[in-house]
Amino acid sequence: MSAFALCATAIVVLALLWEISIPWFDRRREERQYRRARGQAGVAYDPGRERRAEQRARELLKSCVNDEEWGMYRDLGFIRVWGGQEGRGSSLGRRLQGLDYAYLVYPHKPIVAYLTQTNELLNEYCVEFPDESRPYGSARLPASDDVLAKWMGLRADERRLITEANLHVPGRQVDPRQVERDLWRLRQWEQERMARAEQSPVDTQPRAAGKLDS
C-alpha cells in the first residue's frame, strides 16, 4: 500500500472518530451546564441574609465597646477612638509630640485622624477587612463588623494598623465637610449626654432579671 493510500485511510479514520466523538462532547457540555444550573439554584440569594448578618454584627460590637462608644455608633454612625493609647508608641503619636488626637472610625470608609483641640484633620488611613468566605454575595464585612475590626486594630496595635494602612491626605476619600459636620454632631451629642447624666438620678435599684435596656 502506497503512502498516499495510508494517508487517505488515516484521514478517513480520524473523520469517523470525530463524528463519533461529537455527541459525547455535546453530552458532557450539557451535563456541566446542568450541574452548574443546579448548583446556582441550590444557593439562591436570600434578601434577609445580609440584614441578619448586620444585626449579629451590631450585637457583637455592642458587647465589645463601652457604653459611650456604642451610643456614639448607634446615634451618629461612627466611633471616636482616642489615639496614643499605647503610651504614644505610634509614629503619629511621636510626630504630634504630646498633642491630643483621635480617630473617627466609619464603616467601609477610611479612618480619619484629627487633632481634638482644633479639629484639624491629619490623615486618612485606608484599611480593609474582607470577608474571605463571601457568604453574602460581597467580599465586604457587614458594616458593624468592619467598624469592630478597625476599633480592635486601633486599640490593640495602633502603630501597626496605621503603618500598614494606605496613607492619604485629608479629603482623598472622605469629604472634609462631612467630617466637620460629624465632629460638630459629636460635640453636640456629648453635651446632650452629659446634660442627661446630670439630670438623671443614679439608679440604685437592681435590674430585673431578663429585662434589657432599650
Long-range contacts (C-beta under 8 A, 24 or more apart in sequence): 45-137, 49-135, 49-136, 50-136, 50-137, 50-138, 50-142, 53-135, 53-136, 53-142, 54-142, 54-143, 54-144, 56-142, 57-141, 57-142, 57-143, 57-144, 57-145, 57-148, 58-144, 60-144, 60-145, 60-148, 61-144, 61-145, 61-147, 61-148, 61-151, 64-148, 64-151, 64-152, 65-148, 65-151, 68-193, 69-151, 71-193, 72-186, 72-189, 73-144, 73-147, 75-189, 76-182, 76-185, 76-186, 76-189, 77-106, 77-107, 78-104, 78-105, 78-106, 78-107, 78-147, 78-182, 79-104, 79-105, 79-147, 79-151, 80-104, 80-105, 80-186, 81-105, 81-151, 81-154, 81-155, 82-116, 83-113, 83-154, 83-158, 84-158, 85-154, 85-155, 85-158, 86-157, 86-158, 86-159, 89-158, 89-159, 90-158, 90-159, 90-162, 91-159, 91-162, 91-163, 92-122, 92-123, 92-158, 92-162, 93-158, 103-154, 104-179, 104-182, 104-183, 105-147, 105-150, 105-151, 105-154, 106-147, 106-174, 107-143, 107-144, 107-146, 107-147, 108-140, 108-143, 108-146, 109-173, 109-174, 110-165, 110-168, 110-172, 110-173, 110-174, 111-150, 111-154, 111-162, 111-165, 112-170, 112-174, 112-179, 113-162, 114-179, 114-183, 119-180, 119-183, 121-170, 121-171, 121-176, 121-179, 122-170, 123-167, 123-168, 123-169, 123-170, 124-167, 124-168, 124-169, 124-170, 124-171, 124-172, 124-173, 124-174, 125-161, 125-162, 125-165, 125-166, 125-167, 125-168, 126-165, 126-166, 126-167, 126-168, 126-173, 127-153, 127-161, 127-164, 127-165, 127-166
